[in-house]
Amino acid sequence: MQALTNRAQPVNRKPMTFLERLYLINIFKGMLITFSHIFKKQPTIQYPDQKRPFSPVFRGLHVLNRDEEGRERCTACGLCAVACPAEAITMEAAERLPGEENLYREEKYAARYEINMLRCIFCGLCEDACPKDAIYLSETFAPANFNRTTFIYGKQNLLIPNPLTEPEAYAKAKGLN
Amino acid sequence: MLLSIDWILFLEKLILIAIVIFASLGIALYTTFAERKVAAVLQDRPGPNRAGPFGLLQPFADGLKLIMKEEIIPNTSNKVLFILGPFLAMTAALMTSAVIPWSSDVHLFGRVIPLQIADVNIGILYIFAVVSLGVYGIMIGGWASNNKFSLMAALRGASQAISYELAMGLSLIALLMTTGTLQLGEIVKQQIEPGHWWNIVYQPLGFLIFIICAFAECNRTPFDLPEAENELNFGYHQEYSSMKLGFYLFSEYVNMFISSVVMATLYFGGYDVPFLNENLLSPNVAAIIGVIALLVKVVIFIFIFMWVRWTIPRFRYDQLMNLGWKSLVPLALANMLITGAVILWLGK
């Protein structure tokens, strides 16, 4: 039979010599190998104290953005929900009433906006689809929880803090400091 | 006046027993921690480091966890024996320490206090008797659980212990032929004498057989068949929970400590410090140095136990029996014959 590659090695079926059958030498060799690992550098990262930096293109939890005046950018067009391959996004639109111009930038806004983080595959297509730059993916990931319903993130979880009223929280959410 | 009791002697021994037992338990406690640390370091991990500085409080956290667990006694088990099992294991593990000479004599309040609970003249026989009692802990625990995995593990453990005790005993006979005594204190004193080397020099093959058998007696890897996790589901203590499980796990570490002490005593000069003449020092200082020297040797042995555990995979059952009966027993017999021949030839 012709070998498919030139890397094939015939199995060595030579009977073991007396020294090999004693095993003691091989055991000693193995112990030297494990002993040498005492002096090796440990690759461990002490997680809560020490964090590995994410790459700049990391796609984590979603954030609903505000503009510089603190108004919600989302206009509830539904393009993100259409783009979402996992169908994780649902929303309900509402019309902006007179006097709410300081809350919502567009005439139509999302009254309810939910992302199911258990369905989400963090592909970032919603970010690409959004015409208003309202949704983007941050560098944090969903924390563990005991309850499935807590993974459905509503507006209270997704909205970025208001840059005018809570500048510190806003800067932290943006990752500016 | 035959029945008059030396109460001070009684008190001395009581204190010594308490110290030895608590020291054994304390060392065993930290051996569990060292085991995890050594395993971690050999596998390029940092190991437990959260509880206390360097994770030093980890054994207490482990112990607390075990105590807080629910105590489960299976319905179909033999309840008396089920409870007796772990206690037997623990007692047998601790009893061996009675004949170990921990150091040379201490002079306190005008009395000479030997740091040995009982210097019986059949010390080694006593150790063998007690070590073989350890099988009962495994056997009774495994049988009383009324679980086939436990029973199989217990059978394996019992047959393993019995097979390896034989080779262990034979390897020690050769040692006894060179020392001419069964008294452990006397064996150590012989090794301390100037111009006399440690017994390892006279009995290297005997020591090799002894250490292999000690691994098997302590049910340590590569001979941990009684608790083979992947095939027997944790083995003879599968049905145990809470502190009864803790006793079983703990007795393994006590066993390891005691067999390290025995090896150090028999083959590595006990509390002897090489190239140091203890007679020049004051007796109390010499005794303290002796204890430290013995403990250093023990720590090295315990490290070797762990080092082997995290290097060598487990033996298969037939390989274990082959090694025991077809290699170690004939080797020990040959070692005995050679030793006897050499002693005769030298005309000792």
Interface residues (C-beta under 8 A of the other chain):
Chain A: L24 I27 G30 M31 I33 T34 F35 H37 I38 K40 K41 Q42 P43 T44 Q46
Chain B: V41 L42 Q43 D44 R45 P46 N49 L208 W307 V308 W310 T311 I312
